[in-house]
Amino acid sequence: MDNLFVSHCNAEEKHVIQHNVETQVLTLNYIQTHEYQFCIPSYQRPYVWPDEAVLKLFKDIDDARIAEEANYFIGTVLTSIEHDDDGNGIYELIDGQQRTTTLMLIALAFKMAKVESSIADIAAFKKQPRLQFTIRDQVQHLLGSLAGLDDYVFPGLEAIGENPYLKRIYAALQVLEQQVKALKQEDRILLGDYIFNNVQWVNNIVPKQMDLNRLFATMNTAGIQLEQADILKSKLLKQVSADKPLFDAIWLACEHMENYFERNVRKVFPNAPWNDIKAEHLSCFDEALFVKSAGRTQQKHGLTIMQLAEQLKESTSSSDKGSVKNNDESADKDNDNEQDTGTYDLETETVYCRPIISFALLLIHAYRIYLAKRDDGSGDVLPRVHADKLLETFEPLTQASEDEVKDFIKILWQVRYQFDRWVVKWVERDDSDDEQLRLTYLSRSESSGKWYINRTQKELNELVMLQSVRNFTGERSAQYWITPFIAGLINGNVTEDPQAIALLEKIDNGLSLASKSETQKTASFKQAKQQQPAVRSWQANVDYFAEARGTSFEHYWFQKLEYVLWKQESDRHLEQFKKYRITAKNSVEHVYPQHEEHQNILERDFLDAFGNLVLLSPGENSSYSNQAVKKKLVDFEAKPQYDSLKLKAMFKLLKEQNNWKNKQIEQHQKEMLSTLAVHYGDKE
């Protein structure tokens, strides 16, 4: 299939008219069958995908496999094609090198894990890596050596640690290799075959002689692709005949996720009586408050729907620009003129926070809550919960009645309010440019005769830590816990932190102990309907932890243990503890190392036991490497903050008994499992 790319030209450049762009749908199977390679040209930036992005792609693909989806689409790339001396085709990656590199790293991880699947052979092409880096010999040697090629030498851990390019790629490989090894043998083969045959992407091949500067300029100015959420909005509002501008306004207030909800509402409904509005007034949409009583001079008649429509013509949809701030008052004062005139451009709005999910995924959670609240026996959404499935998920509602669509949009308002009040967001720290997951307090203040709703960051608490556990583990593309959590907040009229904490702990415990007959999707929907999913007792987990699983232990249990240990920590005054956070960690470390520097060997049943393992980031893991345990202790205590509270407990026991062998590993494991058992209500 051919697409026509037409370049822009001026009078002096009439010879530049058009280029034919060949478009292919590729799979790794196609790449191998047709003997193609990939080349990263010298002008491309280094590989930068963080662990969480790599992990998300891997998990998403596995979810698609489990759901038996025919294909998984990873996007579009732009290439030109060359041929080597033997006539073999080489795709030079112009755009899309990050995705392509990640896919090739996934293939290499299967090779490193010795999986018997066709995907394991992709990493190498004849006697060289299939993924070529034009000017980065060390990367070539890293990829070639791990692919088992004789002419390539592993750079060594020290060289990797000193080279940011190597370090990032190697960290991604470590994460991926662990993910592959954590799968059952059968699932490794099935997933490898699925990625090899069913993961697809579109490859647009441009002529080699094309002016790339002109190409990129055209790509950047050609316009913005319509998002699925915009298409869905259009489909739903087609069902609405009465008060369409009003429901358009509600949607507009909800969709700009990089700002807090109350600020969006103030911009979309500027003529509401904001001097009288408190945060709790936003929990449900009140037409009398935001439309009928809205007026600059307290008119009795207020705005008509047509007036609101005219007002909305001056508003646009969201974008993600600016930097995070935490207080609304100053920003609102900066925009007083906009508020007073009823005009507001959401596209130029400052970014005040970054949500943990997209608006598309929030829409799906809102729809699940809408279905759970109906008393007509409505079941859950049919597709798996994923932002890419938005239009498919909402297909029934696009065919529903006007009243049903309006009811959903009103539910969306409630969901967005609770989401902003109780769900963590990425915000900048006061003392650093780094982002952290935080919650905020809502308050009101008066300035120059006007009242404003303000946000102030909360101190770190159980809600932040437990949501961090959930955000960084499990099916991260779905975040199933959000559906029952927000549903419970709405149904229970939750107003205080202890209520919200108790609710979230109950949801989390239920999801983590869901029986094999319950998926996370079915269990979370039952919870949203205020029903109890089928769960195991804590004691049913004893056999799971009794096995020496090594890196196959679910990361969730390490992170959940961190949460429980954080709750009961006694040395809360220590700076290392105050700076500690639950963060994205994907590397399981053996505290007693697998390849101890003095060649002391530990029995496998103890080496790979839960009691000898800790979850770290790849960077933290590599910093300890294969050092003896007491050297790791010295490094741990020298750090400004704790890497892990489980690791802290391990080293405490090491110092008490001056040893870390079978006895200590067994004792630590028993203590940790007892701590979890108490949290789950098992008093033993």
ZAVODREN-570170 format. One line per field, with one value per residue (C-alpha): residue number from 1; residue in one letter; x, y, z. Coordinates in steps of 0.25 Angstrom, whole numbers, always signed. Example, Ala and Ser with C-alpha at 12.3 -4.5 7.8 and 13.67 -1.06 7.14 Angstrom:
# ZAVODREN-570170
num <- c(1, 2) .
residu <- c(A, S) .
east <- c(+49, +55) .
north <- c(-18, -4) .
up <- c(+31, +29) .
//
This chain:
# ZAVODREN-570170
num <- c(1, 2, 3, 4, 5, 6, 7, 8, 9, 10, 11, 12, 13, 14, 15, 16, 17, 18, 19, 20, 21, 22, 23, 24, 25, 26, 27, 28, 29, 30, 31, 32, 33, 34, 35, 36, 37, 38, 39, 40, 41, 42, 43, 44, 45, 46, 47, 48, 49, 50, 51, 52, 53, 54, 55, 56, 57, 58, 59, 60, 61, 62, 63, 64, 65, 66, 67, 68, 69, 70, 71, 72, 73, 74, 75, 76, 77, 78, 79, 80, 81, 82, 83, 84, 85, 86, 87, 88, 89, 90, 91, 92, 93, 94, 95, 96, 97, 98, 99, 100, 101, 102, 103, 104, 105, 106, 107, 108, 109, 110, 111, 112, 113, 114, 115, 116, 117, 118, 119, 120, 121, 122, 123, 124, 125, 126, 127, 128, 129, 130, 131, 132, 133, 134, 135, 136, 137, 138, 139, 140, 141, 142, 143, 144, 145, 146, 147, 148, 149, 150, 151, 152, 153, 154, 155, 156, 157, 158, 159, 160, 161, 162, 163, 164, 165, 166, 167, 168, 169, 170, 171, 172, 173, 174, 175, 176, 177, 178, 179, 180, 181, 182, 183, 184, 185, 186, 187, 188, 189, 190, 191, 192, 193, 194, 195, 196, 197, 198, 199, 200, 201, 202, 203, 204, 205, 206, 207, 208, 209, 210, 211, 212, 213, 214, 215, 216, 217, 218, 219, 220, 221, 222, 223, 224, 225, 226, 227, 228, 229, 230, 231, 232, 233, 234, 235, 236, 237, 238, 239, 240, 241, 242, 243, 244, 245, 246, 247, 248, 249, 250, 251, 252, 253, 254, 255, 256, 257, 258, 259, 260, 261, 262, 263, 264, 265, 266, 267, 268, 269, 270, 271, 272, 273, 274, 275, 276, 277, 278, 279, 280, 281, 282, 283, 284, 285, 286, 287, 288, 289, 290, 291, 292, 293, 294, 295, 296, 297, 298, 299, 300, 301, 302, 303, 304, 305, 306, 307, 308, 309, 310, 311, 312, 313, 314, 315, 316, 317, 318, 319, 320, 321, 322, 323, 324, 325, 326, 327, 328, 329, 330, 331, 332, 333, 334, 335, 336, 337, 338, 339, 340, 341, 342, 343, 344, 345, 346, 347, 348, 349, 350, 351, 352, 353, 354, 355, 356, 357, 358, 359, 360, 361, 362, 363, 364, 365, 366, 367, 368, 369, 370, 371, 372, 373, 374, 375, 376, 377, 378, 379, 380, 381, 382, 383, 384, 385, 386, 387, 388, 389, 390, 391, 392, 393, 394, 395, 396, 397, 398, 399, 400, 401, 402, 403, 404, 405, 406, 407, 408, 409, 410, 411, 412, 413, 414, 415, 416, 417, 418, 419, 420, 421, 422, 423, 424, 425, 426, 427, 428, 429, 430, 431, 432, 433, 434, 435, 436, 437, 438, 439, 440, 441, 442, 443, 444, 445, 446, 447, 448, 449, 450, 451, 452, 453, 454, 455, 456, 457, 458, 459, 460, 461, 462, 463, 464, 465, 466, 467, 468, 469, 470, 471, 472, 473, 474, 475, 476, 477, 478, 479, 480, 481, 482, 483, 484, 485, 486, 487, 488, 489, 490, 491, 492, 493, 494, 495, 496, 497, 498, 499, 500, 501, 502, 503, 504, 505, 506, 507, 508, 509, 510, 511, 512, 513, 514, 515, 516, 517, 518, 519, 520, 521, 522, 523, 524, 525, 526, 527, 528, 529, 530, 531, 532, 533, 534, 535, 536, 537, 538, 539, 540, 541, 542, 543, 544, 545, 546, 547, 548, 549, 550, 551, 552, 553, 554, 555, 556, 557, 558, 559, 560, 561, 562, 563, 564, 565, 566, 567, 568, 569, 570, 571, 572, 573, 574, 575, 576, 577, 578, 579, 580, 581, 582, 583, 584, 585, 586, 587, 588, 589, 590, 591, 592, 593, 594, 595, 596, 597, 598, 599, 600, 601, 602, 603, 604, 605, 606, 607, 608, 609, 610, 611, 612, 613, 614, 615, 616, 617, 618, 619, 620, 621, 622, 623, 624, 625, 626, 627, 628, 629, 630, 631, 632, 633, 634, 635, 636, 637, 638, 639, 640, 641, 642, 643, 644, 645, 646, 647, 648, 649, 650, 651, 652, 653, 654, 655, 656, 657, 658, 659, 660, 661, 662, 663, 664, 665, 666, 667, 668, 669, 670, 671, 672, 673, 674, 675, 676, 677, 678, 679, 680, 681, 682, 683, 684) .
residu <- c(M, D, N, L, F, V, S, H, C, N, A, E, E, K, H, V, I, Q, H, N, V, E, T, Q, V, L, T, L, N, Y, I, Q, T, H, E, Y, Q, F, C, I, P, S, Y, Q, R, P, Y, V, W, P, D, E, A, V, L, K, L, F, K, D, I, D, D, A, R, I, A, E, E, A, N, Y, F, I, G, T, V, L, T, S, I, E, H, D, D, D, G, N, G, I, Y, E, L, I, D, G, Q, Q, R, T, T, T, L, M, L, I, A, L, A, F, K, M, A, K, V, E, S, S, I, A, D, I, A, A, F, K, K, Q, P, R, L, Q, F, T, I, R, D, Q, V, Q, H, L, L, G, S, L, A, G, L, D, D, Y, V, F, P, G, L, E, A, I, G, E, N, P, Y, L, K, R, I, Y, A, A, L, Q, V, L, E, Q, Q, V, K, A, L, K, Q, E, D, R, I, L, L, G, D, Y, I, F, N, N, V, Q, W, V, N, N, I, V, P, K, Q, M, D, L, N, R, L, F, A, T, M, N, T, A, G, I, Q, L, E, Q, A, D, I, L, K, S, K, L, L, K, Q, V, S, A, D, K, P, L, F, D, A, I, W, L, A, C, E, H, M, E, N, Y, F, E, R, N, V, R, K, V, F, P, N, A, P, W, N, D, I, K, A, E, H, L, S, C, F, D, E, A, L, F, V, K, S, A, G, R, T, Q, Q, K, H, G, L, T, I, M, Q, L, A, E, Q, L, K, E, S, T, S, S, S, D, K, G, S, V, K, N, N, D, E, S, A, D, K, D, N, D, N, E, Q, D, T, G, T, Y, D, L, E, T, E, T, V, Y, C, R, P, I, I, S, F, A, L, L, L, I, H, A, Y, R, I, Y, L, A, K, R, D, D, G, S, G, D, V, L, P, R, V, H, A, D, K, L, L, E, T, F, E, P, L, T, Q, A, S, E, D, E, V, K, D, F, I, K, I, L, W, Q, V, R, Y, Q, F, D, R, W, V, V, K, W, V, E, R, D, D, S, D, D, E, Q, L, R, L, T, Y, L, S, R, S, E, S, S, G, K, W, Y, I, N, R, T, Q, K, E, L, N, E, L, V, M, L, Q, S, V, R, N, F, T, G, E, R, S, A, Q, Y, W, I, T, P, F, I, A, G, L, I, N, G, N, V, T, E, D, P, Q, A, I, A, L, L, E, K, I, D, N, G, L, S, L, A, S, K, S, E, T, Q, K, T, A, S, F, K, Q, A, K, Q, Q, Q, P, A, V, R, S, W, Q, A, N, V, D, Y, F, A, E, A, R, G, T, S, F, E, H, Y, W, F, Q, K, L, E, Y, V, L, W, K, Q, E, S, D, R, H, L, E, Q, F, K, K, Y, R, I, T, A, K, N, S, V, E, H, V, Y, P, Q, H, E, E, H, Q, N, I, L, E, R, D, F, L, D, A, F, G, N, L, V, L, L, S, P, G, E, N, S, S, Y, S, N, Q, A, V, K, K, K, L, V, D, F, E, A, K, P, Q, Y, D, S, L, K, L, K, A, M, F, K, L, L, K, E, Q, N, N, W, K, N, K, Q, I, E, Q, H, Q, K, E, M, L, S, T, L, A, V, H, Y, G, D, K, E) .
east <- c(+0, +5, +2, +5, +13, +13, +23, +22, +29, +31, +33, +48, +45, +35, +44, +40, +26, +24, +30, +24, +24, +23, +15, +16, +10, +22, +24, +37, +33, +33, +46, +53, +47, +51, +65, +64, +72, +70, +80, +80, +87, +97, +88, +78, +77, +81, +71, +63, +51, +50, +48, +33, +31, +38, +30, +17, +19, +23, +11, +1, +6, +4, -10, -13, -8, -16, -29, -26, -26, -22, -12, -5, -1, +11, +10, +16, +31, +38, +49, +58, +64, +78, +85, +98, +109, +101, +88, +81, +71, +74, +63, +69, +60, +57, +45, +41, +55, +51, +39, +47, +59, +50, +43, +57, +61, +49, +53, +68, +62, +55, +69, +76, +65, +67, +53, +50, +42, +45, +46, +59, +66, +62, +73, +84, +85, +96, +109, +104, +93, +80, +79, +91, +96, +104, +115, +113, +122, +120, +105, +108, +117, +107, +96, +104, +110, +97, +92, +103, +111, +126, +132, +126, +131, +122, +127, +127, +118, +128, +128, +113, +111, +120, +113, +99, +95, +99, +93, +80, +79, +85, +75, +63, +69, +70, +56, +51, +59, +53, +39, +41, +48, +36, +26, +23, +31, +18, +15, +29, +27, +13, +17, +29, +22, +11, +21, +28, +15, +5, +11, +10, +14, +13, +26, +26, +38, +42, +52, +66, +68, +57, +60, +59, +58, +47, +40, +41, +36, +24, +21, +21, +12, +2, -8, -11, -18, -32, -31, -41, -47, -51, -57, -65, -69, -75, -82, -88, -93, -100, -109, -112, -122, -127, -116, -105, -96, -97, -92, -81, -77, -77, -68, -59, -57, -54, -44, -32, -25, -12, -20, -28, -43, -48, -39, -45, -59, -56, -51, -63, -73, -67, -80, -84, -84, -70, -70, -80, -75, -67, -59, -70, -80, -73, -75, -88, -92, -102, -109, -115, -102, -94, -104, -117, -112, -99, -98, -88, -98, -106, -117, -129, -130, -116, -110, -118, -113, -110, -102, -94, -92, -86, -77, -72, -68, -56, -51, -43, -38, -26, -11, +1, +9, +15, +21, +14, +9, +1, -7, -18, -20, -8, -11, -26, -22, -13, -25, -36, -39, -42, -51, -59, -61, -65, -54, -43, -33, -31, -20, -11, -14, -2, +0, -1, -1, +1, -9, -5, -15, -20, -33, -37, -35, -42, -54, -54, -53, -65, -73, -70, -75, -87, -90, -88, -98, -109, -120, -123, -113, -103, -90, -76, -70, -67, -53, -41, -39, -29, -28, -26, -40, -48, -57, -59, -63, -73, -80, -92, -94, -92, -105, -112, -123, -121, -124, -114, -103, -106, -106, -92, -87, -92, -85, -72, -73, -74, -62, -53, -56, -53, -41, -34, -37, -33, -24, -9, -3, +11, +15, +28, +34, +36, +51, +54, +51, +48, +33, +27, +13, +5, -8, -13, -22, -34, -36, -42, -36, -40, -32, -36, -51, -51, -51, -42, -41, -26, -18, -7, +2, -1, +9, +13, +2, -4, -12, +0, +8, -2, -6, +8, +8, -3, +2, +15, +10, +0, -7, -2, -9, -23, -21, -33, -33, -38, -52, -56, -48, -55, -68, -67, -63, -76, -85, -79, -78, -64, -59, -47, -34, -36, -49, -42, -30, -39, -46, -34, -27, -40, -40, -25, -26, -38, -31, -18, -25, -35, -36, -32, -47, -46, -39, -34, -45, -56, -52, -51, -65, -71, -64, -70, -84, -81, -80, -70, -61, -56, -44, -33, -29, -16, -11, -14, -2, +8, +11, +14, +24, +30, +35, +49, +44, +55, +52, +39, +32, +22, +27, +14, +17, +30, +24, +12, +22, +29, +15, +13, +27, +25, +13, +19, +33, +38, +50, +41, +50, +62, +66, +67, +53, +47, +53, +48, +37, +31, +35, +36, +45, +46, +59, +59, +72, +79, +84, +93, +98, +96, +111, +118, +131, +138, +131, +124, +112, +98, +88, +78, +66, +71, +78, +65, +56, +47, +55, +68, +61, +58, +52, +61, +62, +73, +82, +81, +83, +95, +101, +101, +105, +111, +118, +118, +106, +114, +119, +105, +102, +113, +107, +93, +96, +104, +92, +84, +71, +67, +66, +56, +50, +51, +66, +67, +60, +70, +82, +77, +77, +90, +96, +89, +94, +107, +104, +94, +93, +82, +77, +76, +69, +59, +56, +55, +45, +37, +36, +32, +21, +16, +16, +7, -2, -5, -8, -18, -25, -19, -15, -8) .
north <- c(+0, +14, +27, +40, +50, +64, +74, +89, +98, +112, +119, +116, +101, +97, +84, +79, +74, +60, +48, +34, +28, +13, +8, -6, -13, -20, -31, -38, -50, -41, -35, -49, -55, -44, -42, -28, -20, -7, +4, +16, +27, +36, +48, +41, +44, +33, +22, +29, +20, +19, +6, +8, +11, -2, -10, -4, -8, -22, -23, -17, -27, -39, -34, -34, -48, -53, -46, -53, -41, -43, -33, -22, -9, -1, +11, +17, +18, +26, +20, +20, +8, +4, -9, -15, -21, -34, -27, -29, -18, -8, +1, +14, +19, +34, +34, +23, +18, +18, +8, +0, -1, -5, -16, -21, -21, -29, -40, -40, -42, -55, -59, -56, -64, -76, -77, -87, -77, -71, -58, -62, -62, -48, -41, -46, -45, -54, -50, -36, -30, -28, -14, -6, +7, +15, +22, +14, +2, -1, -2, -12, -20, -20, -25, -34, -41, -43, -49, -59, -54, -58, -46, -37, -34, -31, -17, -20, -14, -3, +2, +1, +9, +20, +21, +27, +21, +7, +9, +12, +1, -10, -5, -8, -21, -25, -21, -29, -41, -42, -40, -52, -61, -58, -64, -79, -87, -89, -74, -70, -78, -73, -59, -60, -66, -55, -43, -50, -52, -42, -29, -20, -6, +3, +6, +18, +17, +30, +32, +33, +46, +53, +66, +61, +76, +79, +65, +68, +83, +77, +67, +77, +87, +78, +78, +70, +56, +55, +48, +36, +44, +55, +45, +39, +53, +55, +42, +44, +58, +54, +46, +59, +69, +77, +86, +81, +93, +90, +75, +80, +90, +79, +70, +82, +84, +69, +67, +76, +66, +75, +85, +83, +81, +94, +102, +96, +98, +113, +115, +108, +114, +128, +134, +125, +131, +127, +136, +126, +113, +103, +91, +82, +89, +83, +68, +67, +76, +86, +93, +103, +107, +107, +112, +117, +126, +129, +144, +155, +164, +154, +154, +145, +140, +135, +129, +122, +110, +119, +129, +117, +112, +126, +126, +112, +117, +124, +111, +100, +87, +83, +82, +79, +91, +99, +95, +89, +99, +96, +109, +113, +127, +134, +128, +131, +146, +146, +142, +151, +158, +144, +140, +153, +153, +139, +135, +125, +118, +104, +101, +112, +108, +105, +91, +89, +74, +62, +51, +36, +32, +38, +45, +33, +23, +32, +32, +17, +16, +26, +17, +5, +13, +18, +3, -1, +9, +5, -4, -11, -22, -16, -23, -18, -13, -24, -21, -21, -8, +0, +14, +9, +2, +14, +15, +0, +1, +12, +6, +2, +16, +23, +15, +18, +29, +43, +42, +31, +39, +51, +42, +37, +51, +55, +43, +47, +61, +53, +44, +55, +63, +50, +47, +61, +61, +46, +41, +44, +53, +56, +69, +76, +77, +90, +88, +81, +80, +65, +60, +52, +46, +55, +58, +72, +79, +88, +101, +115, +129, +143, +153, +167, +164, +150, +136, +125, +110, +107, +94, +91, +79, +69, +62, +48, +38, +24, +28, +33, +21, +10, +17, +17, +2, +1, +10, +3, -11, -20, -17, -2, +1, -2, +3, -6, -1, +13, +8, +3, +14, +25, +18, +16, +30, +34, +24, +26, +41, +41, +54, +50, +43, +32, +28, +28, +20, +9, +8, +7, -3, -12, -11, -14, -26, -31, -30, -35, -48, -50, -64, -71, -70, -55, -46, -33, -27, -35, -34, -19, -17, -26, -16, -4, -11, -12, -27, -36, -43, -58, -57, -66, -66, -60, -74, -79, -71, -79, -89, -78, -71, -85, -87, -82, -74, -64, -53, -59, -54, -44, -30, -26, -33, -26, -13, -16, -21, -7, -1, -9, -7, +8, +9, +2, +8, +13, +21, +32, +43, +38, +46, +33, +30, +44, +44, +30, +28, +16, +17, +9, -2, -14, -22, -33, -33, -45, -39, -51, -51, -61, -60, -55, -49, -59, -70, -75, -82, -83, -94, -90, -92, -81, -72, -71, -70, -58, -55, -53, -44, -29, -21, -9, +0, -5, +6, +2, -12, -10, -1, -14, -24, -36, -31, -38, -35, -27, -18, -16, -12, -1, +4, +4, +12, +22, +26, +39, +31, +16, +8, -1, -3, -19, -17, -8, -20, -30, -22, -19, -35, -36, -26, -33, -47, -43, -52, -54, -69, -79, -76, -61, -63, -72, -63, -51, -58, -62, -48, -42, -52, -50, -35, -37, -47, -37, -26, -36, -39, -52, -52, -66) .
up <- c(+0, -3, +3, -4, +4, -2, +3, +4, -6, -10, -23, -23, -20, -30, -33, -19, -22, -16, -11, -10, +4, +4, +16, +22, +34, +41, +51, +56, +48, +36, +40, +41, +29, +20, +27, +31, +41, +48, +49, +59, +52, +58, +59, +68, +83, +93, +98, +109, +113, +128, +134, +137, +122, +118, +128, +124, +109, +113, +122, +112, +102, +111, +115, +100, +99, +111, +106, +93, +84, +70, +70, +78, +71, +76, +67, +55, +51, +40, +33, +20, +14, +11, +7, +12, +4, +3, -2, +12, +15, +27, +32, +37, +48, +46, +56, +66, +70, +85, +82, +73, +82, +93, +85, +81, +96, +99, +88, +94, +108, +103, +97, +111, +118, +108, +104, +93, +84, +70, +77, +83, +70, +66, +74, +64, +49, +44, +52, +57, +65, +57, +64, +59, +66, +56, +65, +78, +78, +93, +91, +79, +88, +99, +90, +82, +95, +101, +88, +89, +77, +77, +72, +83, +97, +109, +113, +128, +139, +143, +128, +128, +141, +135, +122, +123, +109, +113, +127, +122, +112, +122, +132, +123, +119, +134, +136, +124, +127, +141, +135, +125, +136, +145, +136, +136, +125, +117, +117, +113, +101, +98, +100, +92, +80, +82, +81, +70, +61, +67, +71, +59, +55, +43, +36, +27, +17, +11, -1, +3, -4, +4, +11, +26, +31, +22, +26, +41, +39, +31, +41, +53, +46, +39, +50, +63, +62, +68, +81, +84, +95, +85, +76, +88, +92, +79, +78, +92, +90, +77, +86, +94, +88, +100, +108, +99, +102, +117, +116, +107, +118, +128, +119, +117, +132, +134, +122, +125, +134, +136, +145, +158, +156, +163, +154, +142, +147, +150, +136, +129, +138, +142, +145, +156, +170, +174, +186, +192, +186, +195, +190, +195, +186, +174, +178, +169, +158, +162, +151, +160, +165, +152, +142, +147, +158, +151, +148, +150, +157, +164, +154, +158, +144, +142, +129, +119, +111, +99, +107, +112, +98, +94, +106, +102, +88, +95, +102, +96, +100, +108, +106, +114, +116, +128, +141, +154, +165, +177, +181, +172, +178, +171, +158, +159, +162, +149, +141, +147, +134, +128, +139, +138, +123, +123, +113, +115, +107, +113, +103, +109, +124, +133, +137, +152, +153, +145, +147, +148, +137, +124, +122, +114, +125, +135, +125, +126, +141, +141, +132, +141, +153, +145, +141, +156, +161, +152, +158, +145, +146, +137, +136, +134, +122, +112, +107, +116, +123, +115, +109, +95, +96, +99, +87, +88, +102, +101, +89, +97, +102, +89, +85, +98, +101, +104, +118, +120, +113, +122, +134, +131, +128, +142, +148, +141, +148, +162, +158, +154, +167, +175, +167, +169, +184, +187, +177, +176, +166, +161, +166, +168, +181, +188, +190, +176, +162, +164, +164, +175, +177, +186, +191, +194, +205, +200, +207, +204, +205, +202, +193, +188, +191, +184, +190, +184, +186, +189, +189, +199, +199, +210, +218, +214, +219, +217, +205, +197, +201, +198, +185, +181, +183, +174, +164, +162, +162, +156, +143, +142, +129, +136, +150, +154, +168, +164, +160, +174, +181, +175, +175, +190, +192, +185, +192, +206, +205, +210, +215, +225, +222, +232, +224, +211, +217, +222, +209, +201, +210, +209, +194, +193, +202, +194, +181, +186, +191, +180, +177, +164, +160, +160, +151, +156, +146, +152, +166, +165, +158, +170, +180, +172, +173, +188, +187, +192, +182, +185, +193, +199, +213, +217, +221, +206, +203, +212, +201, +191, +200, +204, +190, +186, +174, +173, +163, +160, +173, +170, +171, +178, +191, +192, +191, +200, +211, +209, +212, +224, +230, +227, +235, +247, +246, +260, +256, +248, +253, +245, +232, +224, +227, +225, +211, +208, +198, +191, +176, +163, +166, +156, +160, +170, +178, +185, +198, +199, +185, +175, +171, +184, +182, +190, +183, +196, +191, +198, +196, +186, +195, +204, +193, +185, +197, +200, +212, +204, +194, +193, +182, +177, +165, +154, +159, +173, +170, +161, +173, +182, +171, +176, +188, +201, +210, +220, +209, +205, +219, +219, +205, +210, +223, +215, +207, +210, +210, +211, +198, +204, +218, +216, +214, +226, +234, +228, +232, +246, +248, +241, +251, +263, +259, +252, +240, +228, +225, +225, +240, +238, +224, +230, +243, +234, +225, +237, +243, +230, +227, +241, +239, +226, +233, +244, +234, +226, +239, +242, +257, +256) .
//
